[in-house]
Amino acid sequence: MTLSMYQASTPMFVRQLTALTAILKKAAAFAEDRKIDPTELLNARLAPDQFPLVRQVQIATDGAKGGIARLAGLDSPVYPDDETTFEQLEARIAKTIAFLQSVTADQVDGSEERPIEVKLRSGDLNFTGQAFLLHFVIPNFFFHVTTAYAILRHNGVGIGKRDYLG
């Protein structure tokens, strides 16, 4: 049996974003229980030159919705990147999941050879749909989700592999 572009993307993004929401809820409870200002965790980073937690979540959601939109030939929803609370990040993830679930398998499947151009400050990248998904979207998505997890774990939030895996 063949694995379709839809099967290799949307269900995995939804599952991991759902796990990320649960992790953020644990982080919010951790901050409340320990009387820590939530902004300390939201602005935490692993290294001085790395984005903070808030931006990691924003980029992960942008990657999932943007990747699926490009594969489906749709415009990606645009979010203002103005989240400052755990609840706002959870709402952003919920909007992203709703968008992902609104795109059908028929819209994504068959995009393996679709030309995809990604414009970056450093220059344009050109892919086929399959290479875009497997070598750009998925690795970037997991980089930012993993970094969000690592930031919270590093700051003492009681999460582990089971939380990450959902």
Contacts in CASP RR format, 6 or more apart in sequence:
PFRMAT RR
TARGET T0000
AUTHOR 0000-0000-0000
METHOD contacts of the structure
MODEL  1
MTLSMYQASTPMFVRQLTALTAILKKAAAFAEDRKIDPTELLNARLAPDQ
FPLVRQVQIATDGAKGGIARLAGLDSPVYPDDETTFEQLEARIAKTIAFL
QSVTADQVDGSEERPIEVKLRSGDLNFTGQAFLLHFVIPNFFFHVTTAYA
ILRHNGVGIGKRDYLG
4 105 0 8 1.000
4 108 0 8 1.000
4 109 0 8 1.000
4 110 0 8 1.000
5 71 0 8 1.000
5 108 0 8 1.000
5 109 0 8 1.000
5 110 0 8 1.000
5 111 0 8 1.000
5 112 0 8 1.000
5 129 0 8 1.000
5 130 0 8 1.000
5 133 0 8 1.000
6 104 0 8 1.000
6 105 0 8 1.000
6 108 0 8 1.000
6 109 0 8 1.000
7 105 0 8 1.000
8 133 0 8 1.000
8 134 0 8 1.000
9 67 0 8 1.000
9 68 0 8 1.000
9 71 0 8 1.000
9 108 0 8 1.000
9 133 0 8 1.000
9 137 0 8 1.000
9 138 0 8 1.000
10 68 0 8 1.000
10 100 0 8 1.000
10 101 0 8 1.000
10 103 0 8 1.000
10 105 0 8 1.000
10 108 0 8 1.000
12 138 0 8 1.000
13 64 0 8 1.000
13 68 0 8 1.000
13 100 0 8 1.000
13 141 0 8 1.000
14 97 0 8 1.000
14 100 0 8 1.000
14 101 0 8 1.000
15 166 0 8 1.000
16 141 0 8 1.000
16 142 0 8 1.000
16 145 0 8 1.000
16 166 0 8 1.000
17 60 0 8 1.000
17 61 0 8 1.000
17 64 0 8 1.000
17 93 0 8 1.000
17 96 0 8 1.000
17 97 0 8 1.000
17 100 0 8 1.000
17 145 0 8 1.000
18 97 0 8 1.000
18 166 0 8 1.000
19 163 0 8 1.000
19 164 0 8 1.000
19 165 0 8 1.000
19 166 0 8 1.000
20 57 0 8 1.000
20 60 0 8 1.000
20 93 0 8 1.000
20 145 0 8 1.000
20 148 0 8 1.000
20 149 0 8 1.000
21 90 0 8 1.000
21 93 0 8 1.000
21 94 0 8 1.000
22 163 0 8 1.000
22 166 0 8 1.000
23 148 0 8 1.000
23 149 0 8 1.000
23 152 0 8 1.000
23 157 0 8 1.000
23 159 0 8 1.000
23 163 0 8 1.000
23 164 0 8 1.000
24 57 0 8 1.000
24 86 0 8 1.000
24 89 0 8 1.000
24 90 0 8 1.000
24 93 0 8 1.000
25 86 0 8 1.000
25 90 0 8 1.000
26 152 0 8 1.000
26 157 0 8 1.000
26 158 0 8 1.000
26 159 0 8 1.000
26 163 0 8 1.000
27 41 0 8 1.000
27 86 0 8 1.000
27 152 0 8 1.000
27 157 0 8 1.000
27 159 0 8 1.000
28 38 0 8 1.000
28 86 0 8 1.000
28 87 0 8 1.000
30 36 0 8 1.000
30 41 0 8 1.000
30 152 0 8 1.000
30 156 0 8 1.000
30 157 0 8 1.000
30 158 0 8 1.000
31 37 0 8 1.000
31 38 0 8 1.000
31 40 0 8 1.000
31 41 0 8 1.000
31 86 0 8 1.000
32 38 0 8 1.000
38 85 0 8 1.000
38 86 0 8 1.000
39 84 0 8 1.000
40 155 0 8 1.000
41 53 0 8 1.000
41 151 0 8 1.000
41 152 0 8 1.000
41 155 0 8 1.000
41 157 0 8 1.000
42 52 0 8 1.000
42 53 0 8 1.000
42 54 0 8 1.000
42 84 0 8 1.000
42 85 0 8 1.000
42 86 0 8 1.000
42 89 0 8 1.000
43 52 0 8 1.000
43 53 0 8 1.000
43 54 0 8 1.000
44 52 0 8 1.000
44 53 0 8 1.000
44 151 0 8 1.000
44 152 0 8 1.000
44 154 0 8 1.000
44 155 0 8 1.000
45 51 0 8 1.000
45 52 0 8 1.000
45 53 0 8 1.000
45 151 0 8 1.000
46 147 0 8 1.000
46 150 0 8 1.000
46 151 0 8 1.000
46 154 0 8 1.000
50 147 0 8 1.000
51 59 0 8 1.000
51 147 0 8 1.000
52 151 0 8 1.000
53 148 0 8 1.000
53 151 0 8 1.000
53 152 0 8 1.000
54 83 0 8 1.000
54 84 0 8 1.000
54 89 0 8 1.000
55 81 0 8 1.000
56 144 0 8 1.000
56 145 0 8 1.000
56 147 0 8 1.000
56 148 0 8 1.000
56 151 0 8 1.000
57 83 0 8 1.000
57 89 0 8 1.000
57 92 0 8 1.000
57 93 0 8 1.000
57 144 0 8 1.000
57 148 0 8 1.000
58 79 0 8 1.000
58 81 0 8 1.000
58 83 0 8 1.000
58 92 0 8 1.000
59 140 0 8 1.000
59 144 0 8 1.000
60 141 0 8 1.000
60 144 0 8 1.000
60 145 0 8 1.000
60 148 0 8 1.000
61 79 0 8 1.000
61 92 0 8 1.000
61 93 0 8 1.000
61 95 0 8 1.000
61 96 0 8 1.000
62 76 0 8 1.000
62 79 0 8 1.000
63 137 0 8 1.000
63 140 0 8 1.000
63 141 0 8 1.000
63 144 0 8 1.000
64 96 0 8 1.000
64 100 0 8 1.000
64 137 0 8 1.000
64 141 0 8 1.000
65 76 0 8 1.000
65 77 0 8 1.000
65 96 0 8 1.000
65 99 0 8 1.000
65 100 0 8 1.000
66 76 0 8 1.000
66 137 0 8 1.000
67 76 0 8 1.000
67 132 0 8 1.000
67 133 0 8 1.000
67 137 0 8 1.000
68 99 0 8 1.000
68 100 0 8 1.000
68 103 0 8 1.000
68 108 0 8 1.000
69 75 0 8 1.000
69 76 0 8 1.000
69 77 0 8 1.000
69 99 0 8 1.000
69 103 0 8 1.000
70 76 0 8 1.000
70 116 0 8 1.000
70 129 0 8 1.000
70 132 0 8 1.000
71 108 0 8 1.000
71 111 0 8 1.000
71 114 0 8 1.000
71 116 0 8 1.000
71 129 0 8 1.000
71 132 0 8 1.000
71 133 0 8 1.000
72 103 0 8 1.000
72 107 0 8 1.000
72 108 0 8 1.000
72 111 0 8 1.000
73 107 0 8 1.000
73 111 0 8 1.000
73 114 0 8 1.000
74 103 0 8 1.000
74 107 0 8 1.000
77 95 0 8 1.000
77 99 0 8 1.000
79 92 0 8 1.000
79 95 0 8 1.000
82 88 0 8 1.000
83 89 0 8 1.000
83 91 0 8 1.000
83 92 0 8 1.000
111 129 0 8 1.000
111 130 0 8 1.000
112 128 0 8 1.000
112 129 0 8 1.000
112 130 0 8 1.000
113 128 0 8 1.000
113 129 0 8 1.000
113 130 0 8 1.000
114 128 0 8 1.000
114 129 0 8 1.000
115 126 0 8 1.000
115 127 0 8 1.000
115 128 0 8 1.000
115 129 0 8 1.000
116 126 0 8 1.000
116 127 0 8 1.000
116 128 0 8 1.000
116 129 0 8 1.000
116 132 0 8 1.000
117 124 0 8 1.000
117 125 0 8 1.000
117 126 0 8 1.000
117 127 0 8 1.000
118 124 0 8 1.000
118 125 0 8 1.000
118 126 0 8 1.000
118 127 0 8 1.000
118 132 0 8 1.000
118 136 0 8 1.000
125 136 0 8 1.000
127 135 0 8 1.000
127 136 0 8 1.000
146 164 0 8 1.000
149 159 0 8 1.000
149 163 0 8 1.000
149 164 0 8 1.000
152 159 0 8 1.000
153 159 0 8 1.000
153 160 0 8 1.000
END
